[in-house]
Amino acid sequence: WPIIVFALVVIIGEVVMSRARFGRHCAATGSSEHVAHYSNVNVNRTRLATYAMLGVLVGVATIMYVPRLGSASASTGVLWELEAIAAVIIGGTVLKGGFGRVWGTVIGVLILGFIKNGLLLVGLEFYAQYIVTSVIIILAVWLDIAAKRGRLWSSIA
């Protein structure tokens, strides 16, 4: 079931973000709230709808995850936001907002999953995986900034 729900959420998310007016409003709000406001986008309503959808999706994820563990505690999702941010950045979403694809985030999730699985197979500790994830985020941010400045290859060489 988790894979089916994940696939449905990805397909619906991609359709909404690429073809619906709400997706354009989210991209405009993420890029620049002031410009979105002047473009007749209700920024507050867009932000509220986005947070409401986030809450619904977190609820669905909780319903899918808790039976797997058998219980839940207040510390169940600690540091998961780090993995989510890493997956989005690896997927190619622009950090300052305005551009990102759902499929890119899916690819970021898969890459991060392969990396974490490799680290488990190597035998690294639980917290060492988060250190590696943090280094990946820092490298992705550095590459994003260097690419925007046009100095990507000169900073590597």
C-alpha positions in Angstrom: 0.0 0.0 0.0 2.7 2.6 0.7 4.1 2.3 -2.8 0.6 2.7 -4.3 -0.2 5.7 -2.2 3.2 7.2 -3.0 2.7 6.7 -6.7 -0.8 8.3 -6.5 0.5 11.3 -4.6 3.3 11.8 -7.0 1.0 11.6 -10.1 -1.6 13.9 -8.6 1.1 16.3 -7.3 2.8 16.5 -10.8 -0.5 17.1 -12.5 -1.5 19.8 -10.0 1.8 21.5 -10.0 2.4 21.5 -13.8 -1.1 21.9 -15.2 -3.4 23.5 -12.6 -3.7 27.2 -11.7 -2.9 26.3 -8.1 0.5 25.0 -9.2 1.3 28.2 -10.9 0.2 30.2 -7.9 2.4 28.0 -5.7 5.4 28.6 -8.0 4.7 32.4 -8.1 4.3 32.6 -4.3 7.5 30.6 -3.8 9.5 32.7 -6.2 8.4 36.1 -4.9 5.4 36.8 -2.7 5.3 40.5 -3.7 5.3 39.8 -7.4 2.7 37.1 -6.9 0.5 39.6 -5.0 0.9 42.1 -7.8 0.0 39.4 -10.3 -3.4 39.0 -8.6 -2.5 35.8 -6.7 -4.0 35.5 -3.2 -0.8 34.7 -1.4 -2.4 34.0 2.0 -5.0 31.6 0.5 -2.3 29.8 -1.5 -0.1 29.4 1.6 -3.0 28.2 3.7 -4.0 25.6 1.0 -0.4 24.5 0.8 -0.1 24.0 4.5 -3.5 22.2 4.6 -2.4 19.8 1.9 0.9 19.3 3.8 -1.1 18.4 7.0 -3.3 15.9 5.1 -0.2 14.3 3.5 1.5 14.0 6.8 -1.6 12.4 8.2 -1.7 9.9 5.4 2.1 9.2 5.9 1.5 8.6 9.6 -1.4 6.3 8.9 0.8 4.3 6.5 3.9 4.3 8.8 2.5 3.6 12.3 1.2 0.1 11.6 4.7 -0.8 10.3 6.2 0.1 13.7 3.4 -1.0 15.9 3.5 2.2 17.9 4.4 5.9 17.6 6.0 8.4 20.0 6.8 12.1 19.9 10.3 11.4 18.6 9.3 9.1 15.8 9.9 11.6 13.0 13.0 13.3 14.4 15.4 14.5 11.6 13.1 13.3 8.8 12.8 16.9 7.7 16.5 16.8 6.9 16.0 13.9 4.6 13.0 15.6 2.9 15.1 18.8 2.3 18.0 16.7 1.0 15.7 14.8 -1.4 14.2 18.0 -2.7 17.6 19.7 -3.2 19.1 16.6 -4.8 16.0 16.5 -7.1 17.0 19.9 -8.5 14.5 22.3 -6.8 15.8 25.9 -6.8 16.5 26.8 -3.3 15.2 30.4 -3.5 11.8 29.1 -4.9 10.0 29.4 -8.1 11.0 26.2 -9.8 10.9 22.5 -8.9 9.5 19.3 -10.3 7.7 16.5 -8.4 9.6 14.0 -10.6 12.9 15.5 -9.6 12.0 15.1 -6.0 11.2 11.5 -6.6 14.6 11.0 -8.2 16.1 12.8 -5.2 14.3 10.4 -2.8 15.6 7.4 -4.8 19.2 8.7 -4.9 19.1 9.4 -1.1 17.6 6.0 -0.5 20.4 4.3 -2.5 23.0 6.3 -0.5 21.5 5.4 2.8 21.2 1.8 1.9 24.9 1.8 0.8 25.8 3.4 4.1 23.9 0.7 6.0 25.6 -2.0 4.0 29.0 -0.5 4.8 28.1 -0.6 8.5 28.0 3.1 9.4 26.2 4.1 12.5 22.8 5.8 12.5 24.0 9.3 13.2 26.8 9.0 10.6 24.2 8.7 8.0 22.8 12.1 9.0 26.3 13.5 8.8 26.6 12.2 5.2 23.1 13.6 4.4 24.1 17.0 5.7 27.3 17.0 3.7 25.2 16.1 0.6 22.9 19.1 1.3 25.9 21.4 1.8 27.4 20.2 -1.5 24.1 20.6 -3.3 23.7 24.2 -2.0 27.3 25.0 -2.9 26.8 23.6 -6.5 23.5 25.5 -6.8 25.1 28.8 -5.8 28.2 28.2 -8.0 26.1 27.3 -11.0 24.0 30.5 -10.6 27.0 32.6 -10.5 28.4 30.9 -13.5 31.6 29.9 -11.7 30.8 26.2 -11.3 33.8 24.9 -13.3 36.2 27.6 -12.2 35.5 26.8 -8.5 36.0 23.1 -9.0 39.3 23.4 -10.9 
